[in-house]
């Protein structure tokens, strides 16, 4: 067993660049433009990201984000007390970066991560349990001298993957986000 651990550690050490370990750190703010489940859902999401450059290969990249989301249903007379939820999430994100086009660097990304929803109900939806999954699919681009600013569109879905008897979930097909990142 010890040999296996050492082999895994040696593999990851070979991924580190020869000049030292470098990474990008960032923050992204997202606003929900349009939701379908439930229809009148509104909200925002704040993400912090850690992007170690040792997980970059050609146009592919793996980075990690942690987030806080606040979602609510405005003017909800029928379900008082079930009008908002807070969501905490942690996800690995796979990004494909396209060739730089003038001042912009377009990308496509996908992630499936863990989430915790503080309430199991919002509006007429029953999530079944607090632990959940967050699925994100998005497109966007970086701009700036060092590609430090980003603008993107994402689709987000939360559900428990049928691990509980109820699995209504929430879907936000259009979320616009703006971000900033810096390297160390």
C-alpha positions, 0 to 999 in steps of 0.5 A: 500500500505504501508503494501505491501512495508513493507512486501516486505522489511521484506522479503528481510531483511530475506535474509540477512545473520545473520553475516552481509551483504557480497558480491563479486565484480568482473570484466570480460573481454570477447573477441568475437571469432566467430560471425554469425550476421553479420559474420565478427563482432569482438569485446570485452566486459568489465563487472563489477559485484555485487554478494550479497550473500543474493541472494544465495540459495543452488547451485543457485545464482542471481547477477548483471552485468553492461557492455560496449561492443565495436563491429566492422566490419573490412574492410567494404567498402560498409557501411562507417560510419556504421562499429562500435557500442558501447553497454552499458548493465545492467543485472541480471544473474542467475547462477547454480554452480556445486559441486566443482571438485578438484581445479575448481568450474564449473557453468552455467549461463543465463541472459536477461538484458537491453542494449543501442546501440549507433548506430542503424546500423552496416554493413547491419544490422538495429537494429531499435532503440537504446534501446535493450536487451542483452541475455547471456548464458554461462558455465565456472569455478572458480579457485583459493584459494577463487575461485577468477579467472574465465574462461568461454564461452558465447553466446551473442545476442542483439535485440529489441524483435520486439519493432521496425519495424526493428529487425536485431540484432547481435549474437555472439555464441562464446565469451571467457572471463576471470574474477577476483572477490573478497569478502568484 
